[in-house]
């Protein structure tokens, strides 16, 4: 009697060995045939038998001897994890953009997929492995912010002081000085999460002093009379419409009633005679945030 099952297994093993010697692994696509032999299906069958504990130990050892990977997903995971380590060594963060690659693998898209809610619920150990590389691999804030923070952190770790990181200083092509200055702005700082502020504070970053509101001083009625008064009314009208008090020198503002005010010229003249203005006139300009 010829043991056809045993013979078929030997044929399959021979095909698997040839594939491994040529490709360097046994991650065989399911549809692949090796010299006409359906090797992909055969490999899949071996994994099923191994998982069901129906494979003789001698066969399992022979397959493992030529690099059999019982769980193809685990093999891919380990390769991607190795690429993640390389990316972190290069950039100091796993907050990679989706276009990022490492070891010729699309590491950015891979990490983005893993950050989706529930992506690793069935593999908690994988989340632990990523956190061992970068505790902030899945931050509670935008990954773009995390990348910028990591660049500043690496500059400080490399010996730079915060004073040596003014706007214009770049790292990995980003103006980290401008980014750092932006984080210190009162509005931005208070819009950050506690975790973000804690990380910045650990680098010695502090917010800029809160702006001090100067109480508006009411101008006396006489300060708003005559040409000066018309200029103030024109400037207020312009500011309310445009949201700014920057006016070109040639600009003419028309008041209600049709009176035209050469606002640009009036502003230039007013600034030139700043020292000669009365306290009431100065108060009127201060109310418009001009002085």
One Martini backbone bead per residue (centre of mass of N, CA, C, O) as a GRO file, in nm:
protein
  291
    1UNK     BB    1   0.097   0.036   0.022
    2UNK     BB    2   0.032   0.373  -0.048
    3UNK     BB    3   0.100   0.675   0.115
    4UNK     BB    4  -0.051   0.948  -0.003
    5UNK     BB    5  -0.034   1.153   0.226
    6UNK     BB    6   0.270   1.138   0.266
    7UNK     BB    7   0.349   1.207  -0.021
    8UNK     BB    8   0.215   1.484  -0.032
    9UNK     BB    9   0.375   1.607   0.198
   10UNK     BB   10   0.654   1.582   0.065
   11UNK     BB   11   0.588   1.757  -0.177
   12UNK     BB   12   0.513   2.010  -0.015
   13UNK     BB   13   0.781   2.042   0.133
   14UNK     BB   14   0.955   2.077  -0.118
   15UNK     BB   15   0.813   2.334  -0.217
   16UNK     BB   16   0.864   2.501   0.041
   17UNK     BB   17   1.174   2.495   0.030
   18UNK     BB   18   1.207   2.635  -0.242
   19UNK     BB   19   1.066   2.894  -0.164
   20UNK     BB   20   1.248   2.971   0.077
   21UNK     BB   21   1.518   2.981  -0.082
   22UNK     BB   22   1.413   3.215  -0.270
   23UNK     BB   23   1.243   3.422  -0.058
   24UNK     BB   24   1.304   3.373   0.277
   25UNK     BB   25   1.009   3.246   0.316
   26UNK     BB   26   0.652   3.131   0.421
   27UNK     BB   27   0.470   3.371   0.283
   28UNK     BB   28   0.224   3.230   0.119
   29UNK     BB   29   0.011   3.264  -0.106
   30UNK     BB   30  -0.282   3.103  -0.153
   31UNK     BB   31  -0.256   3.104  -0.490
   32UNK     BB   32   0.009   2.968  -0.495
   33UNK     BB   33   0.234   2.808  -0.726
   34UNK     BB   34   0.474   2.529  -0.740
   35UNK     BB   35   0.521   2.388  -1.016
   36UNK     BB   36   0.188   2.332  -0.994
   37UNK     BB   37   0.176   2.351  -0.689
   38UNK     BB   38  -0.051   2.418  -0.416
   39UNK     BB   39   0.109   2.580  -0.176
   40UNK     BB   40  -0.085   2.777  -0.037
   41UNK     BB   41  -0.290   2.559   0.054
   42UNK     BB   42  -0.092   2.380   0.207
   43UNK     BB   43  -0.003   2.584   0.421
   44UNK     BB   44  -0.286   2.634   0.533
   45UNK     BB   45  -0.330   2.339   0.625
   46UNK     BB   46  -0.096   2.328   0.828
   47UNK     BB   47  -0.208   2.548   1.016
   48UNK     BB   48  -0.470   2.408   1.089
   49UNK     BB   49  -0.343   2.149   1.212
   50UNK     BB   50  -0.177   2.294   1.425
   51UNK     BB   51  -0.414   2.445   1.567
   52UNK     BB   52  -0.565   2.147   1.616
   53UNK     BB   53  -0.348   1.932   1.706
   54UNK     BB   54  -0.284   1.724   1.427
   55UNK     BB   55   0.025   1.747   1.422
   56UNK     BB   56   0.305   1.607   1.399
   57UNK     BB   57   0.599   1.683   1.547
   58UNK     BB   58   0.792   1.623   1.307
   59UNK     BB   59   0.658   1.815   1.106
   60UNK     BB   60   0.679   2.075   1.265
   61UNK     BB   61   0.991   2.075   1.282
   62UNK     BB   62   1.048   2.081   0.979
   63UNK     BB   63   0.905   2.347   0.921
   64UNK     BB   64   1.059   2.522   1.129
   65UNK     BB   65   1.341   2.467   0.989
   66UNK     BB   66   1.224   2.657   0.725
   67UNK     BB   67   1.033   2.900   0.857
   68UNK     BB   68   0.770   2.859   0.988
   69UNK     BB   69   0.456   3.041   1.014
   70UNK     BB   70   0.173   3.000   1.189
   71UNK     BB   71   0.133   3.323   1.209
   72UNK     BB   72   0.121   3.562   0.976
   73UNK     BB   73   0.036   3.805   1.146
   74UNK     BB   74   0.277   3.800   1.344
   75UNK     BB   75   0.496   3.848   1.138
   76UNK     BB   76   0.399   4.123   1.039
   77UNK     BB   77   0.404   4.261   1.310
   78UNK     BB   78   0.710   4.234   1.364
   79UNK     BB   79   0.799   4.396   1.118
   80UNK     BB   80   0.649   4.660   1.192
   81UNK     BB   81   0.781   4.696   1.469
   82UNK     BB   82   1.066   4.729   1.361
   83UNK     BB   83   0.998   4.983   1.195
   84UNK     BB   84   0.909   5.154   1.437
   85UNK     BB   85   1.183   5.165   1.575
   86UNK     BB   86   1.330   5.307   1.348
   87UNK     BB   87   1.156   5.560   1.340
   88UNK     BB   88   1.208   5.650   1.632
   89UNK     BB   89   1.518   5.681   1.607
   90UNK     BB   90   1.482   5.916   1.388
   91UNK     BB   91   1.219   6.098   1.539
   92UNK     BB   92   1.110   6.048   1.847
   93UNK     BB   93   0.838   5.916   1.718
   94UNK     BB   94   0.496   5.770   1.641
   95UNK     BB   95   0.374   6.042   1.504
   96UNK     BB   96   0.312   5.959   1.211
   97UNK     BB   97   0.263   6.006   0.907
   98UNK     BB   98   0.099   5.836   0.659
   99UNK     BB   99   0.362   5.857   0.457
  100UNK     BB  100   0.538   5.692   0.624
  101UNK     BB  101   0.858   5.519   0.629
  102UNK     BB  102   1.008   5.185   0.707
  103UNK     BB  103   1.165   4.939   0.572
  104UNK     BB  104   0.954   4.963   0.331
  105UNK     BB  105   0.715   5.052   0.521
  106UNK     BB  106   0.382   5.170   0.600
  107UNK     BB  107   0.393   5.303   0.902
  108UNK     BB  108   0.184   5.533   0.909
  109UNK     BB  109  -0.072   5.371   0.833
  110UNK     BB  110  -0.046   5.153   1.046
  111UNK     BB  111  -0.070   5.342   1.294
  112UNK     BB  112  -0.338   5.472   1.217
  113UNK     BB  113  -0.501   5.210   1.237
  114UNK     BB  114  -0.428   5.150   1.546
  115UNK     BB  115  -0.576   5.421   1.657
  116UNK     BB  116  -0.830   5.308   1.635
  117UNK     BB  117  -1.100   5.229   1.782
  118UNK     BB  118  -1.043   4.888   1.881
  119UNK     BB  119  -0.794   4.769   1.716
  120UNK     BB  120  -0.656   4.627   2.007
  121UNK     BB  121  -0.857   4.460   2.184
  122UNK     BB  122  -0.739   4.160   2.093
  123UNK     BB  123  -0.425   4.304   2.143
  124UNK     BB  124  -0.285   4.425   2.415
  125UNK     BB  125   0.022   4.356   2.371
  126UNK     BB  126   0.065   4.554   2.134
  127UNK     BB  127   0.024   4.817   2.287
  128UNK     BB  128   0.260   4.767   2.479
  129UNK     BB  129   0.484   4.756   2.263
  130UNK     BB  130   0.443   5.050   2.164
  131UNK     BB  131   0.476   5.190   2.445
  132UNK     BB  132   0.777   5.099   2.476
  133UNK     BB  133   0.868   5.298   2.254
  134UNK     BB  134   0.594   5.502   2.282
  135UNK     BB  135   0.379   5.637   2.503
  136UNK     BB  136   0.276   5.851   2.254
  137UNK     BB  137   0.153   5.684   2.003
  138UNK     BB  138  -0.155   5.752   2.136
  139UNK     BB  139  -0.275   6.037   2.155
  140UNK     BB  140  -0.516   6.284   2.284
  141UNK     BB  141  -0.392   6.433   2.042
  142UNK     BB  142  -0.258   6.553   1.785
  143UNK     BB  143   0.002   6.431   1.595
  144UNK     BB  144   0.118   6.701   1.506
  145UNK     BB  145   0.183   6.800   1.790
  146UNK     BB  146   0.366   6.565   1.875
  147UNK     BB  147   0.587   6.611   1.666
  148UNK     BB  148   0.669   6.895   1.754
  149UNK     BB  149   0.735   6.827   2.044
  150UNK     BB  150   0.958   6.617   1.984
  151UNK     BB  151   1.151   6.820   1.851
  152UNK     BB  152   1.190   6.998   2.096
  153UNK     BB  153   1.278   6.779   2.294
  154UNK     BB  154   1.534   6.697   2.130
  155UNK     BB  155   1.674   6.969   2.147
  156UNK     BB  156   1.697   6.973   2.455
  157UNK     BB  157   1.841   6.694   2.483
  158UNK     BB  158   2.087   6.815   2.297
  159UNK     BB  159   2.130   7.121   2.465
  160UNK     BB  160   1.912   7.312   2.421
  161UNK     BB  161   1.769   7.607   2.473
  162UNK     BB  162   1.493   7.799   2.462
  163UNK     BB  163   1.656   8.057   2.373
  164UNK     BB  164   1.765   7.876   2.110
  165UNK     BB  165   1.432   7.873   2.006
  166UNK     BB  166   1.352   8.067   1.792
  167UNK     BB  167   1.220   8.190   1.542
  168UNK     BB  168   1.369   7.986   1.265
  169UNK     BB  169   1.409   7.725   1.400
  170UNK     BB  170   1.493   7.401   1.279
  171UNK     BB  171   1.332   7.062   1.249
  172UNK     BB  172   1.267   6.857   1.011
  173UNK     BB  173   1.159   7.133   0.852
  174UNK     BB  174   1.066   7.280   1.117
  175UNK     BB  175   0.945   7.559   1.293
  176UNK     BB  176   0.997   7.533   1.626
  177UNK     BB  177   1.001   7.822   1.725
  178UNK     BB  178   0.718   7.906   1.631
  179UNK     BB  179   0.567   7.682   1.778
  180UNK     BB  180   0.657   7.755   2.064
  181UNK     BB  181   0.545   8.043   2.066
  182UNK     BB  182   0.250   7.961   2.025
  183UNK     BB  183   0.210   7.794   2.291
  184UNK     BB  184   0.256   8.062   2.479
  185UNK     BB  185   0.005   8.166   2.414
  186UNK     BB  186  -0.263   8.228   2.593
  187UNK     BB  187  -0.485   8.094   2.419
  188UNK     BB  188  -0.335   7.831   2.351
  189UNK     BB  189  -0.254   7.723   2.628
  190UNK     BB  190  -0.564   7.709   2.735
  191UNK     BB  191  -0.633   7.495   2.490
  192UNK     BB  192  -0.486   7.284   2.621
  193UNK     BB  193  -0.413   7.011   2.764
  194UNK     BB  194  -0.282   6.881   3.038
  195UNK     BB  195  -0.076   6.698   2.892
  196UNK     BB  196   0.053   6.917   2.719
  197UNK     BB  197   0.142   7.110   2.946
  198UNK     BB  198   0.320   6.905   3.095
  199UNK     BB  199   0.527   6.862   2.868
  200UNK     BB  200   0.617   7.155   2.845
  201UNK     BB  201   0.694   7.202   3.142
  202UNK     BB  202   0.924   6.982   3.143
  203UNK     BB  203   1.094   7.189   2.944
  204UNK     BB  204   1.022   7.497   3.059
  205UNK     BB  205   0.753   7.587   2.958
  206UNK     BB  206   0.587   7.905   2.942
  207UNK     BB  207   0.362   8.126   2.954
  208UNK     BB  208   0.261   8.410   2.879
  209UNK     BB  209   0.157   8.679   2.992
  210UNK     BB  210  -0.118   8.811   3.072
  211UNK     BB  211  -0.316   9.035   2.958
  212UNK     BB  212  -0.359   9.374   3.029
  213UNK     BB  213  -0.627   9.555   3.115
  214UNK     BB  214  -0.709   9.875   3.006
  215UNK     BB  215  -0.890  10.110   3.104
  216UNK     BB  216  -1.109  10.303   2.975
  217UNK     BB  217  -1.105  10.642   2.871
  218UNK     BB  218  -1.293  10.900   2.883
  219UNK     BB  219  -1.367  11.137   2.666
  220UNK     BB  220  -1.399  11.444   2.619
  221UNK     BB  221  -1.605  11.617   2.420
  222UNK     BB  222  -1.380  11.816   2.308
  223UNK     BB  223  -1.203  11.582   2.179
  224UNK     BB  224  -1.454  11.530   1.952
  225UNK     BB  225  -1.392  11.785   1.804
  226UNK     BB  226  -1.362  11.859   1.504
  227UNK     BB  227  -1.112  11.715   1.327
  228UNK     BB  228  -1.049  11.506   1.545
  229UNK     BB  229  -1.333  11.393   1.580
  230UNK     BB  230  -1.366  11.298   1.286
  231UNK     BB  231  -1.129  11.100   1.296
  232UNK     BB  232  -1.239  10.919   1.518
  233UNK     BB  233  -1.505  10.841   1.378
  234UNK     BB  234  -1.369  10.720   1.126
  235UNK     BB  235  -1.200  10.504   1.273
  236UNK     BB  236  -1.432  10.356   1.410
  237UNK     BB  237  -1.579  10.282   1.151
  238UNK     BB  238  -1.344  10.124   1.025
  239UNK     BB  239  -1.301   9.915   1.252
  240UNK     BB  240  -1.591   9.794   1.256
  241UNK     BB  241  -1.560   9.691   0.956
  242UNK     BB  242  -1.241   9.570   0.945
  243UNK     BB  243  -1.092   9.504   1.235
  244UNK     BB  244  -0.899   9.761   1.203
  245UNK     BB  245  -0.623  10.036   1.214
  246UNK     BB  246  -0.515   9.987   0.925
  247UNK     BB  247  -0.416  10.255   0.706
  248UNK     BB  248  -0.401  10.401   0.427
  249UNK     BB  249  -0.298  10.710   0.318
  250UNK     BB  250  -0.536  10.730   0.082
  251UNK     BB  251  -0.767  10.704   0.266
  252UNK     BB  252  -1.128  10.752   0.253
  253UNK     BB  253  -1.379  10.851   0.483
  254UNK     BB  254  -1.734  10.821   0.511
  255UNK     BB  255  -1.968  10.978   0.671
  256UNK     BB  256  -2.240  11.043   0.805
  257UNK     BB  257  -2.363  11.285   0.562
  258UNK     BB  258  -2.077  11.290   0.368
  259UNK     BB  259  -1.825  11.320   0.523
  260UNK     BB  260  -1.486  11.358   0.446
  261UNK     BB  261  -1.198  11.157   0.548
  262UNK     BB  262  -0.848  11.164   0.560
  263UNK     BB  263  -0.743  10.909   0.732
  264UNK     BB  264  -0.445  10.857   0.662
  265UNK     BB  265  -0.348  11.146   0.713
  266UNK     BB  266  -0.456  11.178   1.001
  267UNK     BB  267  -0.287  10.954   1.127
  268UNK     BB  268  -0.007  11.062   1.057
  269UNK     BB  269  -0.040  11.334   1.205
  270UNK     BB  270  -0.110  11.224   1.486
  271UNK     BB  271   0.158  11.069   1.529
  272UNK     BB  272   0.347  11.319   1.492
  273UNK     BB  273   0.167  11.477   1.742
  274UNK     BB  274   0.157  11.308   2.006
  275UNK     BB  275   0.292  11.509   2.222
  276UNK     BB  276   0.040  11.734   2.169
  277UNK     BB  277  -0.168  11.588   2.301
  278UNK     BB  278  -0.428  11.547   2.483
  279UNK     BB  279  -0.554  11.346   2.721
  280UNK     BB  280  -0.825  11.316   2.573
  281UNK     BB  281  -0.710  11.230   2.299
  282UNK     BB  282  -0.557  10.984   2.398
  283UNK     BB  283  -0.807  10.836   2.508
  284UNK     BB  284  -0.948  10.810   2.233
  285UNK     BB  285  -0.724  10.631   2.108
  286UNK     BB  286  -0.720  10.404   2.323
  287UNK     BB  287  -1.013  10.307   2.266
  288UNK     BB  288  -0.885  10.213   1.967
  289UNK     BB  289  -0.596  10.089   2.003
  290UNK     BB  290  -0.358  10.307   1.908
  291UNK     BB  291  -0.187  10.349   2.211
   0.00000   0.00000   0.00000
